[in-house]
Every structure is written in C-alpha cells, then in structure tokens.
Amino acid sequence: MVGRPARVNRLCGGALDDRVGELGRRRRADVITGQVDRGGVRQTFEQHRDGRSASSGPATSTALRTPSLVTRSGMAPTVRSLGASGLSISRLALGSWRTFERMTPEAGVAVMRAAREAGINFLDDARYDDETGTAPIPTGYSEVRFGELFRAAGWPRAETVVANKMWWEFWPQQSAAEELDASLARMQFDAVDVIYASPPPAGLDLDTMVREVGGLVDSGRARAWAIVNWPANQLLEASHAARRAGVPQPCAAQLPYSLVHRSWVEDPAMKRALDACGAPVVASFVLAGGALTGKYDRDPTRGRAAGQLDEPRYASGVRAGRELAEMASRLGTTPAALAVAFALGNPNVASVLFGATRPEQVRDNAAALDLVERFDDGLWARLNAIGASDAG
C-alpha cells in the first residue's frame, strides 16, 4: 500500500470500560447489535457507532511463546528475525485487507490452511471499515472474521506471529491501550505479537506516541511494536525517542515495495533509519494492487485497481506486468511469484506481505521462495530491470 490506504478512514477501536451489565441496564440507540460466529456458536456482538466495543466475550487463550516454524511436511522454512524482538517470522506474511470479510467462511479457512501448509507463520490483521454493506458492524468486522477463521483453521497460537495496527483515528478521546483493547476484543485474542503504529496524528508528539506504544508492550498487550508507512526522517526520530524513553526500538517497518514502487525502501535515508532501529522491512503492495500479475489485461473491470488503470499508481504496474508475464512464461512460473521474488531479493526485506482469496494464490506466491534460491545473477538482473524506468 502506498501511504495510508483509502479504505481505512474509520478504523474503529474502543475502550473496554463499557461493560455488558451497564448496557443491559440502559441500552442506547447508538449501539449496533449483530450476530457473529464464535467457534460455531452464534453470539450477539454489540458496538457503538463510533467504533467502541460495547461488549467483550471470553478470549481464546493466546499464551505467547516463541513460535515454532515447521511446515506440514516437517521442513523448517527460511525465517528472519524482527529486530531485537525475539520473534522469528516466515519470509511470507498473509494479510487481511479486503479479503476475509468478503469471503465465505469455508473459503477463508481454505486460504488460512494453505498459508500454514506453505510454512507461513506471520499473519497481519487490522481494523477496516465494512465496504460490503453486509457486515453486522460498520467497522472492525475484519477483525471479528480474522479471529473466527484463525480458530476454525486450527492454527496453534503459540506457532504464529500475529500483527495488528494502531490507526490513532479516535485519539485523543481514545488512548492507544483502548484502541488495541477493542481490536483484541473483536479478534477474541488476549494479545498480539506485533502492533504496527501508523504515523502519529496532528497534536500527538512523537515522544508521547512512543511512550504510549511502549506501554502496550509493557502491559503485555503486544510483544513488540513496529511502524507502518512512516517516512525515513520520522522513523529515525522515533528511534531516538525510544532511546530517550527506554522503550524498545521498533522491530520492523512495513513499507510499500515493488518493481514499480521502490523509493520507500531503497532510499538511503530509510536504510539509515532502519539501521538505527535495527529493524528490517516487511514489504507490502508488492503486486502493485494486482497490476503486476497481469490480471487486468484479462479483465480490467475486476480488482482493486478497476477503473483506475490509467492512473500513475497503477499504469506503470500494468506495463511491468506484461513484461513479467513474458519472463514467467519462459521460466515456467507466474508473474506473481516473480514480483514477490523481487522484494524477497532485497536483503533488508524480512518478509513479504500479501493477501489472498484463493489457496492457489497462496501457492503461487510461495513459489517465489524457490525462485530466490535458484536465481543466478543474470536472472536477477533481468528481473530488476523490469519496471525500473517507471519506478517511483
């Protein structure tokens, strides 16, 4: 994603101070009631219109230990460390933007299981607005669905690194702890492993923000913190602020990185900021909104970039996607695998984040791991040349 995605302008959160008993005594018109599935049992879900959770059910046990990375075949996949956090993550990460809440439960479980079978242990969830018009709550249903699918897929919590995001949308009325508490309630988790902080809003100074996020780690709500879509100078300042406050350094930077969007990660200033934190990159938007897969040549009317293909954000990806398709055909692979391999080839990238709506997409992207191992210098040069002239 480039910048803060347009899909997230109402990213709910919520204090856990609104107890169910109080709501039972005085139900208000600003509370939305819906039904969600908790492990096969239908339960009532209540949420305020401003996004605050109006109830909190029992959370699934989420005792946090260092995850054990073993695939179904018993082979340990290649892993990387997230800074000094002690967390080990797979080279690929499964995201949840515009996926799980739009899928049937069966399809979501199939994708989750395909990711686990591919050796993925890093899952990225966040609180998004409902764009379907069918969710029982206006915002945050993405987290409800993520938690349901996680449990239904039988994914052991102790073997998984789960991340969520801090959007600051309702700050200062809602603290960092309150925002994360609401996300945890919707997910039915006790804690997350990584909490990504988006850039602080106007009025929230960096030192205060770093202390608030550090408090999430101190309280056990998260094991580590990271940043999402921060410019290099701000990340470097955050590193200094963390040292002043005695707060752990951010363990990762989630940044857009693809054949046609390279500047965020390859900027020397960003490299200096990452070195100061001791943090790697988690690459996002690696398929340029799907443009690099070539799918818009097949059907330009479907997908997140539909109707926007002439915009600079996507046009370069469409052009590069055609070159990728030619290279993929010669190598017997897919354009998606090549696009993912490009990001994995950067030594500063620890993991590549992608979303999927079908198990086949997970397997296509996982094929990039094999490409990285067998590419020679000539193939890397050919791949790196694709989109280079258009890259921002």
N, C-alpha and C positions, 0 to 999 in steps of 0.2 A: 504494500500500500504506500502511496506517496502522500505524505502529510497525514493529517487525521482524516480517516475515511468519511465520506459524506454520509454514509449510512448511520453514523453514530452521532446524533445530536441530542438524543435523550437517553443517556446511559444511566439507568436508574441505580439507586443504591438504597440504603436505608438503615436507620437506627433500629436496634433490636429492643428499644425501650417500649415499643407498642406491644403490649402483651395481649395474648389471646383473651384472657379473662376480662381485660378492660374493654376490648372490642365486643365481647359478649354482653357487657352491661350497657354499652352505648354505641350501637352500630351507626356509622355515619355515612352520609351519601357519597363521601369521597373515597370510599373503599370499594374496590372492584373485586368480585368473587368469581373464581373459576375452578375448574376441575383439572387436576393433573394426576399422573400415574406415578405412584411411589412403589416401585418394586412389584407392580401388578395389582396394587390396591388403589382404588380411586380415592383421592383425598381433596378436600377443599383447600384452595390456595387464595389467600387474600392479600391485596396490595393496594397501597394508596395511589392516587392518581399521579402524585409527584414522584412515584417510584419507590417509596419507602415500603419495606416489608411490613405487613400487618400481622403476620404470624410466623412462627418458627417451629417446625416439627423436629423430631429427633434426627440427628445427623448420623449418617453411616459412619462407622468407625474409620478414621483415617490416620491411624498411627503412622507417623512419618519416620522412615528409615532410609538409609542409602539404597536406592533402587538397584535391583539385580537385573542386569540386562542379558536376557537369554531368549533366543527365538524359539519357536515351536520345534525347530529342528535340533535344538540343543547347541547351536552355534552362536557364539557371542558376537554381536555386530560391532562395527567400529564405533567408538564412543569418544566424546570430548568432555572436558570439564568446563563448568560455568564459573570462571574466575576462581575466587577463593571460597566459594560457597560450599564445597564438598559434594556438590551434585554432579553426577555423570549423566550425560544425555546422549541420545542417539543422533546420528548425523541428519536425520529427517525428523520433522515435527508435524503433527496433524493439527490443523486449525479448525475453527468452527464458524467462521464468518459466512453468513448466507448459505449454510449447508443444513445442519441437523434439524433446525426448526421447520425447514421446508420439505423434509423427507418423511417417509413413513418410518415408524419405529423399527420395522424389520430391515429397511434399507440402511438406517443409521447403525444398527447393530452389526450389519454385514461390513460396513466401512470400518467401524471400530475394530472388529476382529481381523480384518485384512491388515490393518496397521500393526496390530500386535504380532501377527504372523510374519510381517516383514521386519520385525525387530525394532519397531518404533516404541520408545518409552516416554516420549515428550509430547504432551498434549496441551494445546493452547485454547483456552476458553475466554469469553468476555461477555459483557452485558451489552446487548444490542437492542435497538428498537424493533418491534414487530413490523415487518414490511409486507406481511401476507394478508393482514386483516382477519386472520383466523385464530390468533393466539388468545388464550384466556386472560392474559395481562398485556398491557401496552408496551412494556419494555422489560427486558430481563428474562423472557421466556427461553432465550437461547441457553441460559444457564440451567434452567429447570430441565430442559431436554438433554443437555450435556450430561448432567448428573444421572438422569434416568438411563441413558444409553451406556454410560460408563459402567454402571452396576449390572445392567442387563447383559452386557458383553462379557461379564465375568473377569474384568481386568483387576488383578490384585493391586490395591492402593499402594502397598509398600514397594511395588516394582515399577511405579510410574511417577514421573515428574509432571506435575500439573501446574500450569500458569494461568493467571487471570490478570486483568488490567484495572488500573486506577485512573478514572477519567476526570475526576475533580468537578463534575458537572454541577453539583449542588453545593460546592464549597462557597462560603464558609458555614452555611447552615448545616452542612453535613461534613463531619470530620473524615479523615482517611480511615480510621477504625470503623466508623459507622458505614461507610461505603463498602468496605470489604466484608463486614459482618453481614450485610444484606446479600451480597453475592454468595457468600458461604451458605446462607440460609436457603437460597434458591437452588444451589447445587446440592445441598444436603451433605456438605463436607465440613469437617472440623477445621481444616486449614488448607492452604495451598503451599506449594513448594516455592514458586516464584511469583511475585507481584510486580508487574510492569507498571511504572509510573509514566503517564503522558506528561508533556511539558506543563509546568505549573501555570494556573490561570492568572489573570491580572489581579494584583493585590496579594498574591501569595509569594513571599520572597523565598529564594532558593534555600536559605539556611533553615527556615521554618519547615519547608516542604521535606527536606532531607531528614529532619528530626521526626516529623510525622510518619514518614515511611519507615524510618529506622525503628520507630515504636511498634510497627506491625511485626517486625522480626523479633524484637524483644518480647512481645506478648505471646509469641508462638502462633500468630495467625498466618505467618509466612516464614519460610526458612531463609529466603534471600530476596533482595529486590533488584530490579533492573529498570531500564528505560526503554521507551518506545517512541521513535521518531523525534529525537532531540537533535538540534544542530550541534556541531562539534564544540563550539565555544561554550555552550550551556552545559554540555556533558563534562567538560573539563572543570568548569566552575563547581558542578555538583561533586566531582571527585574531591576538590579542595574543601568544600563544605562538609563532606562526610568525614574527612580527617579532622577538621576542627571540632566536630560534634562527637567524635568517637564512634561513628556509625560505620558499619561495614560498607565497603565500596560496592557500587552497582556491579552485579555479576555478569551482565550481558547488555547488549544494545540491539534491540530489534529494529532493523532498518530495511527500507526497500533496496533491493539489489537484483539486477537482471542484466541481460545482454544489452538492453536499451536504456537502463537506468543504473548507472554505475557510480555517479559522483558522490552519493551519500557515503558509500563505503570506501571508495578509492581515494577520497580527498585526504591529502597528507595531514590536514588538521584533525580529521576524525581519527586517523591512525594514532596521532599523538594523544588524543583524549582517551582512546581505548587503552593505550599503553599505560597511561596514568592510573586508570581504574584496574588494570589487569583483567580486562573484560573482552570476550570475543563477540562476534556478531551473530545474531540469529537473523538470517536473511528472509525477508518477506517480499511479496509481489514479484516472485521470481519468474512467473509466467506472464507478466505484464497484463494481468487481467484476463488471461487466456489467449491473448493475441499471439503469443509465441507458439502455441500449439497448432496453429493453422486452422482452428475450428471455424473462424469467421469467414474463411474462404468457402467452407462447406455450407454454412448457414449464418449469414450476417444478422439475422433477426433474433437470435437467442444468445443469452450470456450477458454478463455484467457490462460488457462494452457495447452491446447492441445499441445502435443509434448514435454512437459516439466514435465510430471508427475513423472519421476524418479528423478528429481532434488530435493535437500533437501527442497527448498522453498515450494514445493507442496506435496512431498511424505508423509510427516507427516500429512498433511491435508486430503489426501486420506484415510489413515489408520483411522484417527479420524472420518472421515465422515461415515465410516461403523459402528462404534460404535454409533454415533449419530443417524443413521438410525434405529438401533435396539431400542434405547431408545425412539425415536419419535414414532415408531410403537406401543410400549407398552402404550404410553401416548396419542395416537390419535392426534399427531401434526406432524410437519415437521422438518427435520434436520435444515433447515434454521432458523426456529423460535427458536429452541434450541440454535443455535450458536449466534443469536442476543441476546437472553436472557442472555447468559453467560456474554457478555460485559455490558449489562444493569445492571447486578447484582453487578458490581463494583461501590461503592459509589462515586468514583472520576470521573465516566463517566457521563457526562450530556446528551449526545446524541450519537446515533449510525448512522453512515453514510453508505448508501448502494446505489447501482444502480439497475435499473430495466428496462427491455424491455417489460414486460407484466404486466397488472394490477394485475394478480394473484400473481406475485412475491411480489408486494407491500403488498397485503393482507396477504400472508404467513409470511412476516417479521413483519407486525404489530401484528400478533398473539403473538409475544414474549411479548408484554406488558401485556397480560393476564397471561402468564406463570409466569412472575416476581411476580405478585400479589398473585398467588396461590401456588407457590412452597414452600414446607417445607424444614427444614434443611436436611432431608435425600435426597430429590431430588436435592438440591443444591450440596450436597457432591458428588452424582453420576455424575452430570453434570461437576463439576470442575475436577473430576478425568479423564475425557476423554481428551486425548491428553497431559496430564500433563507431562508424562515421555519424550515426544518428544519436549515439548515447548521450544522455544528459548526466 
